[in-house]
Structure formats: structure tokens, C-alpha cells
Amino acid sequence: MVYPLTGRAVHIAKAGGPEVLTLGSDAPKSPAADEVLIKVAYAGVNRPDALQRAGLYDPPKGASPIPGLECAGEIVSVGQGVTQWKKGDKVCALLPGGGYADYAVTPAAHCLPVPYPMTLKQAACLPETFFTVWSNVFMRGGLQAGERFLVHGGSSGIGTTAIQLAKAFGARVFATAGTDEKCAACTDLGAEAAFNYRDSDFVEQMRAVGGADLILDMVGGDYIPRNLKALADDGRLVQIAFLQGPKVAVNFVQLMTRRLTMTGSTLRPQSDLAKARIADALHAQVWPLLNAGRIAPVMDQEFALEDVAAAHARMESSAHIGKIVLRVNG
């Protein structure tokens, strides 16, 4: 194809708040071998984007400095060796970066078909959260049917996804959230109970039902020792972020005596092969649920690309329930 000389793109002028995000231009590159070029219709907004904007989460080597880790749109060009996709295919994709732009390049193996009943706006909300939840809750955390699963931040994009997937695969699901409205949203999605952390102690609540077999946490800080207390014997704690900080004093004797497991991961720095394996697992085990309408992303609010600062402010206010998206060419 003939590439446009420039496309719109969001740039980070300097490390700081949402106001440092500026709309400018970027020359889209042609896809290398095993890559595809996507004309972005919608891009998801995620916490790692805000961390990158604040100067706290640098892109991996070789990744675009433009924020944006997921999108949905139309493939406009394929690189050498790409056989599973062709020009004109509608996909949603996990990106190494660059989603806040008219065009984004990503490995072909990190793309997934848009589930049949979904719009591109809905599909743009799938990759980052579904890759994160599947890899941490099921692949790393080993959640099994019948186990008690607790997710913190249950009304977030990660939380709403985790509740639905854990419920769909037969777990007993519990969640924490910061308002009664958010707790109600969690139970509406399938949580057995949701605890308002402002007036309820999730440790006591979980211990009352036998303790959590698995906890997914993105809060960190003083939640870490509390999570360990909330676990059942042989329980697992999976850490994916530290909104309240990564350093805390922990009594490791309880890990030994109660046979607890602490683990965690970040998605963006993982190898292309590791992400491709997650994509394959999602396509085989989760996409049928999406195609059947049994699960779906929870949508909060849509912003135009030029209103990206307002989208980041909305996310950092923690007032949202579910996913925030940018309309790029939708």
C-alpha cells in the first residue's frame, strides 16, 4: 500500500499529569516480517499508559514511545511470512505500544479476531485485560473450578474481566471495591460477594468463608500482608501492580507454615513468543465464550483521541466502572 506521510498520534511531552499528553503526528512504519499494520478504530486506556505518561514505566527496547497497549481496527498491510491475516481483516490486538495513533504495528500472533457479536469499540477493550487476567489468574495462578477467588479493584477493567472469567470457569468469586455502586456492579457480574473496602475488612470476610485459594492484587502496600492473612492454607497470591507501593514488611514464617505462594508478573516486557502463547490460549478457551455472549467487556466511557487527557483524568479519578476507550477512526 501507499503509506500516508503522517498520521495522528498522541505524544508525551514530558513526564507528568494528563496535561502532558499532546496530539501530534507520526509516520507509520511498514510492518516487518511476522507483523501487521492496523488502522486503529478504537484504543483502550489502561493504568500502564498512565504510568508511562508519569515517567514510571518505560517502554521495552524497540517499542513505540506512543502510549497505548491495545486496539481494534482493520489490517491495512501484512509483513513477510504472515499467513493467518490479510488486508481488510478486522482484529483486536495486544500492542507493544503505539495504540494512541491512527496506525499501529504489532506481531501478527498478538492479534485475535473480533468476536462475532461485538463492535470494534468493545473489541478494543479485550486484549490488555484478557491477556493479563488469563495469564495471571489461570496460567500462573492455576485457578480451578470450586476454588475461592478474590480480586481487588473488582470494578476496574481488570476486575470486571477477572470476575466474569473466574465465574465462567466455575470458581467462587469475591471482590473488593470502593463504593456500594461498584460493589453492586461486581455482584451483577457474578461475584458471590463484594466488600466495600472503606467500611469492611476483606480479611475477616474471606476468613469467614474459609479463606481465598487465589487472590489477584494490584494494590500492594499494606494489602500484601493482609492478603496473606486472607488466604486459605496452600493459597496463592498473584501480584500485578502496586498502586500503594511495592515495599512492605512481610512475615515469611506464615508462607512456610501455611504453604502459601507469592508470585506475579507484568505483561508488556514478556517475549513475543510468551504473548503469542497467551493469545492462542485465549482463542481456544475464552473466545468461544465471547462469541456466545456469555462474557463481555464492561464499558465505562468513550473519549475522542483529541480528548486523551480527559480520558486519563477519568481513569486516575477511579470513578470509572469497566473500560475507558479512545475513538481514533471509529
Secondary structure by P-SEA (a helix, b strand, c coil): cccccbbbbbbcccccccccccccccccccccccbbbbcccbbbbcaaaaaaaacccccccccccccccbbbbbbccccccccccccccccccccccccccccccccccccccccccccaaaaaaccaaaaaaaacccccccccccbbbbbcccccaaaaaaaaaaaaaccccccccccaaaaaaaaaaccccccccccccaaaaaaaaccccbbbbcccccaaaaaaaaccccbbbbbcccccccbbbbcaaaaaaacccccccccccccaaaaaaaaaaaaaccaaaaaaccbbbbbcccccccaaaaaaaaaaacccccbbbbbccc
